[in-house]
Amino acid sequence: MKKLIVGNWKMNGLASSLAEIEALKGLTGEAACDIVVCPPFTLVEKAVERARGSGIAIGAQDCHAQTSGAYTGDVSAEMLAEIGARFVILGHSERRSAYKEMDAVVAGKAAAVHGAGLVSIICVGETREERDEGRAIKVVRAQLEASIPNTATSSNTTIAYEPVWAIGTGLVPTLEQIEEIHSSIRQALEKRLGENGQGVRILYGGSVKASNAKAIFGVSNVDGALVGGASLKASEFAGIITAAA
Ligand SMILES: O=C(CO)COP(=O)(O)O
């Protein structure tokens, strides 16, 4: 399976940051993996223009479950599709914790993303406390089962395993811990989608850098990465992309 490397810019970036996409084009050329950059909403349309003609696809970091209506401040999947986004990150732990975004809400958003013809990147992951209590697999499986809508297929769904305690901390699970969770996610996907579950890419996210990417990509059932901080600078992000190739 071709690896997928996704950069999540989070709430970072003004128009001047689009130069990083330009630089990334030059650094990655004909990369042997799929590349996605997810800037804030305000830059999605401009990022699509900048990435045109390259192998870089553009995504967003959230959307609403409805196509339109009285939802002040929200953006629909259809709106994102119209401006050229192709992926949407959903259920990121920063949203799950800040907005009490529950699994059912994530599933509703994912169904909307699929309805708009886009690919959902559904995030799951345990907290430090849940891991210390030996509940990591149980928590991740429960999130997964309730966050994937019935519209999911291997071509419109990607899963990102992001242990909350590894995000932005410089801490990374051991390769054995990553393998354990990713193989459990694979089993859950096969149970849910049958053979198609084998075609869903499972990304690892949490303190991925150019220096640790190669080892992480060597773990079975790791089909790419969801990268935060290290995706903001093209040179560092390109190092991760090279490690995946
Ligand atoms: O949350 C993340 C990506 O969605 C990971 O962030 P960091 O790579 O900065 O740890």
The ligand as a Gaussian input file, in Angstrom:
#p B3LYP/6-31G(d) Opt

LIG

0 1
 O       -1.785000      16.175000      16.458000
 C       -0.957000      15.850000      15.640000
 C       -1.299000      15.778000      14.212000
 O       -2.671000      15.814000      14.017000
 C        0.438000      15.544000      16.019000
 O        1.045000      16.723000      16.400000
 P        2.639000      16.746000      16.605000
 O        3.228000      16.097000      15.381000
 O        2.984000      18.195000      16.730000
 O        2.927000      15.956000      17.836000

